[in-house]
Amino acid sequence: MHFMQSLKDAWRRNDSLVCVGLDPEPGRLPASIAGDADAIFAFCRDIVDATADLVCAYKPQIAHFAAQRAEDALERLIAHIHDRHPGVPVILDAKRGDIGSTARHYASEAFDRYKADAVTLNPYLGHDSIAPFLERADKGVILLCRTSNPGGKDFQALDCGGEPLYLRVAETIAREWNGNGNCALVTGATWPEELGKVRAVVGDMPLLVPGIGAQGGDLEAALRHGLTAAGDGLMISSSRAILYASGTSDFAQAARKATDELRQAVNRHRG
Ligand SMILES: O=c1ccn([C@@H]2O[C@H](COP(=O)(O)O)[C@@H](O)[C@H]2O)c(=O)[nH]1
């Protein structure tokens, strides 16, 4: 199914705008599974199984798997989500970006190897670097726009003919790159007013919003500036605050509680 349709269905079915980020940290896995040969897979699988009815998407971050030589665990985890929780889209957070001949392999990596429904990309190399992803019309193409980190402003806020670069990026993607209707943008909750400026130029385009929880972003302000008139349009992403809500053997139940608390906090601000 088309990523955008899966996302809309999951927003509605689970009454949730929450995207759980899957960022396994070897040093933070509960002692009850940390020694297992397949601990990364088991940890993420248990979090997924405990939360799948509460989320609109999962977002595994590829570096957290690759650094541990756990790409195989990532492949099996995404297969597990598709098999056991069909209809919950998977966003591969890879932030790829390279010349077209290499980008084709990155697109194949995300969609053919990992079977992700969407992927995060860096638009800095321009349209030809993103074209191999845009052509996959059923897949989501989620482009960095106004990132949540403090250094995001170093380039993204630079003046670009009277407007900041991040807004030029948003406008260009909305007007020129979104012919297949499969684009979305990353806009951090740490910059809610900028998020609102992005919303104003991209209409109802979905926004992936990291930065709440561990990064201290303002959830209420992000919702106020980012929700569409229909009360959706956002994927509110949280990783560490959910994954490590408990450091002990009850980690999956604690993750469920943290996910539901975030879901309810978000829903209090929706129409
Ligand atoms: O601007 C961005 C883009 C991506 N991220 C990623 O989101 C999660 C955030 O983790 P938390 O534990 O919820 O802070 C992480 O995978 C980042 O790589 C981001 O934070 N900001």
Ligand as a Chemical Component Dictionary entry (heavy atoms), coordinates in Angstrom:
data_LIG
# 
_chem_comp.id                   LIG 
_chem_comp.type                 NON-POLYMER 
_chem_comp.pdbx_formal_charge   0 
_chem_comp.three_letter_code    LIG 
# 
loop_
_chem_comp_atom.comp_id 
_chem_comp_atom.atom_id 
_chem_comp_atom.alt_atom_id 
_chem_comp_atom.type_symbol 
_chem_comp_atom.charge 
_chem_comp_atom.model_Cartn_x 
_chem_comp_atom.model_Cartn_y 
_chem_comp_atom.model_Cartn_z 
_chem_comp_atom.pdbx_ordinal 
LIG O1 O1 O 0 16.078 16.663 13.059 1  
LIG C1 C1 C 0 16.165 15.502 13.444 2  
LIG C2 C2 C 0 16.111 14.425 12.585 3  
LIG C3 C3 C 0 16.177 13.154 13.091 4  
LIG N1 N1 N 0 16.300 12.938 14.413 5  
LIG C4 C4 C 0 16.319 11.530 14.887 6  
LIG O2 O2 O 0 15.154 11.325 15.697 7  
LIG C5 C5 C 0 15.495 10.548 16.837 8  
LIG C6 C6 C 0 15.288 11.389 18.076 9  
LIG O3 O3 O 0 15.508 10.614 19.250 10 
LIG P1 P1 P 0 14.981 11.087 20.706 11 
LIG O4 O4 O 0 15.536 10.033 21.618 12 
LIG O5 O5 O 0 13.481 11.097 20.658 13 
LIG O6 O6 O 0 15.560 12.428 20.955 14 
LIG C7 C7 C 0 16.925 10.079 16.637 15 
LIG O7 O7 O 0 16.878 8.836  15.968 16 
LIG C8 C8 C 0 17.518 11.125 15.722 17 
LIG O8 O8 O 0 18.543 10.586 14.911 18 
LIG C9 C9 C 0 16.344 13.998 15.269 19 
LIG O9 O9 O 0 16.457 13.840 16.507 20 
LIG N2 N2 N 0 16.271 15.255 14.755 21 
# 
loop_
_chem_comp_bond.comp_id 
_chem_comp_bond.atom_id_1 
_chem_comp_bond.atom_id_2 
_chem_comp_bond.value_order 
_chem_comp_bond.pdbx_ordinal 
LIG O1 C1 DOUB 1  
LIG C1 C2 SING 2  
LIG C1 N2 SING 3  
LIG C2 C3 DOUB 4  
LIG C3 N1 SING 5  
LIG N1 C4 SING 6  
LIG N1 C9 SING 7  
LIG C4 O2 SING 8  
LIG C4 C8 SING 9  
LIG O2 C5 SING 10 
LIG C5 C6 SING 11 
LIG C5 C7 SING 12 
LIG C6 O3 SING 13 
LIG O3 P1 SING 14 
LIG P1 O4 DOUB 15 
LIG P1 O5 SING 16 
LIG P1 O6 SING 17 
LIG C7 O7 SING 18 
LIG C7 C8 SING 19 
LIG C8 O8 SING 20 
LIG C9 O9 DOUB 21 
LIG C9 N2 SING 22 
# 
